[in-house]
Amino acid sequence: MDWKNQVVLITGGTGSFGKKFTKILLEEKQPKKIIIFSRDELKQHEMQVGGYSDARLRYFIGDVRDRERLLRAMRGVDVVVHAAALKQVPACEYNPMEAVKTNIMGTANVVEAALDAGVKKVLTVSTDKAVSPANLYGATKLAAEKLTIQSNAYAGGETTRFSCVRYGNVVGSRGSVVPLFLKQRAGGKITITDGRMTRFWLSLEQGARFVINSIEQMEGGEVFVPKIPSTKVVDLARAIAPDAQLEIIGIRPGEKLHEALLSEDEARHTVEVENMYVVQPAEGSWFKYSWRDKGKPLAEGFYYSSETNDQWLDVEGIKKYVAPFEELFAQGKLEG
């Protein structure tokens, strides 16, 4: 894929992922143009004055809830990365219709605008919480995945192709527990909902690079799942505040003990390649898939869970992930 001739649009482009993705793309892939599509003018201004003032960047105020605005923004666009979402679990539980409007209807608008504008590739960024969802946020992201993948049926003979990436908790991103633990450390007490809890983990850079690689390889209809390590939340707390007291406060509504990136049912139509799993659509082979030849099928009953993962980060391993955020926190620049 020749990125130098591509015009890329990122919904939710002012977020943690959007910034990292944009930085890597500009420095290493040199696309023709990147459009930052988001609804917050202040965040766009802060992004511009914060070092993102490249001549190839365009800033477009708009909301994924507004299909007409999306259609306007997508004129001449080749690749869309759909990262806009309401993702705070408690906020989605308390404001369910707002979550539906942004995460589900917003994704439908992205899909329809991309089809009408003739965009070549659309990649939706999803989450482990979409697998067997226990909260509304996960349920809306599951619906967003289904909308994205099944919309390949609408593409038919057109050029547009739709795929997803699905990964776990991103270290230090907005909503991450890392800023919370860093703030609590000063008080000598870290709150944990359950001592048994485990999570998948990856860095912002890993997530952004995985999205780039997935765009380059996608044929349409895949859900790309990276092989990433798990961590125990208590080990994360010890890595950040080894001398702090751990207080168990109980699992919050919609929270799981362990997360999954692949369900047992999905595993039946998933292939494993070197550094990821590729979920192919259970129904509808709209295009020619070569993944069957690139990877191997998974064993019957395979289930990719943060609890049973064969890759783990210990306390020392976690510290390497957290180190960059320690400095940002000390400077007062870490976003919560």
N, C-alpha and C positions, 0 to 999 in steps of 0.2 A: 504494500500500500504506500503510495507516494503522498505523504502528508503535506508536502509543499504546495500542492494544488488544491488543498481541502479548505473549505470554510466550515468551522466548527461552532456549534451553539451549545452552551451549557445552561440548563435551567438550574436555578439555585446556585449560580456561579460564584456568589460572594461568600459561600460557606467554606468550612475548613477544607473539604474535599475539593471544591471548585478552585480554590486558590492554588492548592498543591498541584492539581491536574493541569491548570493553566501554566504554572511556572515550568513544569517538566516539558509540556508540549512546546512552549515558546523556545526554551533553551535547547531542546534535543531534536524536535521534529520539525520546527519552523513552518507551521501551517500558514496558509495565505491570510487567514483572518480567524479570530476567535471572538464570538459574541457572548458577553456575559448577560444572561437574562435573569432578572430578579426583581422583587417588588419593593425593596428597601433602598431609597435614594441615599440615605446616610451610609449604608454599608458599601454601596457602589463608590461614593465619594472617598470613603476611608480606604477602599481597595486601590483607587487611583493614586491617591497621595501617599499610600503606603508602599509604593514601588511597582505597581501594576499600571504603568502609563505607556506601555509599548505602542508603537504606531499601528500594530496589527490588531490591537484590542478595540472592541466596540462595547459600549455599555447601553443596555436596552432595558428601560423600566417596564415591567409587566408582571402579570400574575398568571400562573398556569390555569387558573380558573377561567381565564378570558381566552377563549379559542381564537377570536378574531385577532387579538394582539399577538398570539403565538404564530398565527399564519403570516402576519406581516413580518414578524421577526425572522421567520424561516425562509423567506424568499432568497434563493441563491445559496442556501445552506446544503452542505453535503453530509455532515455528520451531526447528530444530536445526542448529547449525553444528558439524560433526564435524571437529575439529582435533587430536584426540589421536592421537599416533603415536610410535613409536620411529623416530628419523630420523637418528641418527648412522651414517654408512655403515660405518665400521670395526666399530662395536658390533653392527650388524645382521649383518655378515659372520661375526663371531665367535660370535654367539648367534642363529643362524638361526631356531630354533623360537620364540624369544621374539618376534622380529620378526613371524613368521607369526601368532602368537597375538594380538598387539596390533593389527597393521596390517590383517590380513585377517579373522581371526575377530572381532576387535573391531568392525570395520566391519559385518560380517554381523549382529552383535548390535545395533548401532545401527539398522540397517535394519529388523530384525524388531521391535524394541521400538517404533520409530516407527510402523510399520504397525499394531501392536496397540493403541498409545495414540491413534491417530487424529491424529498430527501432520500439519500441513498441508504444510510445506516442510522438506526436508532437503538441506543443501548440504555436501558433503565437500570439504575443502581438500586439494589434491594438489600435485604437484611436477613440474618439467621432467624429473626423473630417471625418471618413469613412461613416458616416450617412448623406445622402443627401449632398454629398461633394460640396463645393464651391471653392475649390482650387485643384491644381494638387496633392499635398501631400495627401489630403483626398481621391482623386480618385485612387491613387496608393495603398493606404491602403485598400480601398474597394475591389480593384482587388486582393490584397493579401489575404484578408479574403475569397473571393470567391474561389480562387485557393486552399487555405488550406482546406476549408470545402468540396468542391466538389471532392477533391482528395481522399476522403473516397471511392468513386466509384472505383478508381484504386486499393485500398487495397483488395477489394473482400474477398477472403478467406485467405488473408495474415494477419499478426499480427498487422500491423501498423494502428494506429488510429490518426485522425487529428481533432483538435478543436482550438478555438480562445478565447482570452479574449479581451474585449474592455472597456477601461475606459477613464476618462477625464484628465485634466491637472494635472501633478505631481508637487507638491510644491518643488521648488528649484532644479529641474532637469535641465540638459543642455537645453537651450532654454526657460526656465521658465522666466516669467516676474519679478520674485522676485529679482534676482541679478541686473537686470536693475533698478528697483525702489530703491534698496539699494544704488546703485551708484549715481542715480540722486538726492537722498535725500540731499547729501552734497551741491548741487547747489541750493537747495531751490525750485526746480520746478520738478514736475512729469508729464510726458507726457502720456495722455490717448487717445486712438483713438476715443472712444465714451462713453459718460457718462452713457448710458443705458446698456452697455455690461455686460453680465453675463457668468460665466464659471462653469463647474463641477470641483471639487477639491478633491484630496486625497494625502496622504503622500507617500513617497517612500516605507516606511515599509508596509503601507496598500496595495499598489500595488503588492509588492513582495509576501506578505502573500496570497493575493487573487489568484495570479498565482499558488502558491503551492497548495492551496485548490482546485483550478480548475483541476490541474493535477491529484490530488487524486480522484476526482469525475468524470472526463470525461469518456464518453463512446464512443465518436467519433461523430463529426458532430455538436456539440454545439458551440454557441457563448455565453460566460459567461459575464454578465454585472453587476457590483456591484451597490448597492444602496449607493450613495455618495452625500454629500451636494453640494449645489451651493453657489457661492459668487458673489457679485457685484464687478466689477473691481475697482470702485471708493472706495468701502469699503476696498479693499486690499491696495489701495494707502494711505488711511487714517490710516490704521493699521501700515503701515511701516513709513510713514512720515506725522504725523498729522498736522504739521505746514507748510508743503510745499504748494506751489501754484499748482493747477491742471490746466494743459494746454490741451485742446482738439485739437487734430491734424488731426482728420478724419480717417475713416476706411481705412485700407490698402487693396490693391488688394487681393482677395481671403479670406478675413476675414469676419466672421459672427458676428452679434450682439449677438446671442445666439447659443449654441451648443446643439446637441441631442445625446442621447445614444441609443435610440430605435425609429425607425420610426413607423408610424401608420400601415404600411403594415407588418412590421416584428412582430408587437405586436399580430397579428392574430395567429401566430404559436409560441408564447412565453408563458412560464409559470413563475409565480412568486413564489419564495420560500422566506424564512425568510430574508436573507440579499442580495439577488440578483435576477436578471431575467435570464432565460435560453432560448435563442433563438434556436429552433430546426429547422433543414433544411426544407425549404418549399417543396423541391422535394427530393425524394430518401431517404427512410428509410432503410439505409444499415444495421443497427444493431438494436438490441432490445433496445428501450428507456424506461427508468423507470421514467423519469421526469414528465410525465403526472400524475403519481400517487403520486409524491412527492410535487407538487405545484398546483397552481390554475391558470386557464386561465385569461387573462387580459380582461378588459371591451372593448367593441367595440369602436374604435376611440382613444384608449390610445396612448399617445405620450409622451415619456420621454425626456423632455427638461430642460435645465438649467434655463430657464425663469419661467417654471410652476412647478418646483420641489417643493416637500413639505418639504424638508430639506434645511435649510439655515445656513450659518455661518455669524454672525454679526462681528463687528470690533474686539470685545474681543475674539471671537472664532478664528478669523483669526490669531490674535497675537500668539496664542498657536502653530499654525502650523509654523509660521514664526520664532519664537524664536530660534530654533536650528541654523538657517541660519544667524541670526544676529551675533552670536558668530563666525561662520566660516568666515563671511564677515570681521569682525574686525581683524581676524587673517590672512586675505588675502588668505584663502583657498577655498572660494566659487567659483565653476566653473560657468561661464556664459553660 
